[in-house]
Amino acid sequence: MDKNDDLSLINLAITGNDDAFTVLFQRHYSFLFKYLLKLTLNEEVSKDLAQETMVKCYTKLSSYKGDGKFSTWMISIASRLYIDSIRKKEREKKKINRIMHNLSRQLSWASQSKGIDWSDTFTDFNQLEADVRTPILLRHYYGYSYEEIGAMLGMRTGTVKSRVHNGIKWLRKEWDGDE
């Protein structure tokens, strides 16, 4: 791929020639996708980020200065989009954790105000991820077998056992730390 050839396609695309951008897209998409696949280790995420990157390249094409290769500029956009997506996921995860914590506190207060005994055990239990909390609840509160839980949740019995075990192990660790 010749840098001058890319520059002529970019100049044509900037003037409104969508066919020129299509050629540029086809020329660099495979490289971009492989880079993102190595970065994310997830094919679907890589496809989404590649598409988003190419859209961003298209809309911001006039800001390409031509100092370096087009692929370098494109990879820098893809990298920033990837980092932004990670940050967004972290923000969403923190938000969900805050909501879960607040709900647990509200349930605790509501229970106490109605004379219902609410233990710290349930508060700690609510800190578990849903994919761990659900099998524990079904096993130890409702008494379902590991096989039944696996069938209900669409997972292998061994996975159910592992999640129950690891969740209870985490809870015990929390309780030992509180003393």
Secondary structure, DSSP 8 states (H G I E B T S, - for coil): --HHHHHHHHHHHHTT-HHHHHHHHHHHHHHHHHHHHHHHS-HHHHHHHHHHHHHHHHHTGGG--SSS-HHHHHHHHHHHHHHHHHHHHHHHHHHHHHHHHHHHHHHHHHHHHTT----HHHHHHTTS-HHHHHHHIIIIIS---HHHHHHHHTS-HHHHHHHHHHHHHHHHHHHHHH-
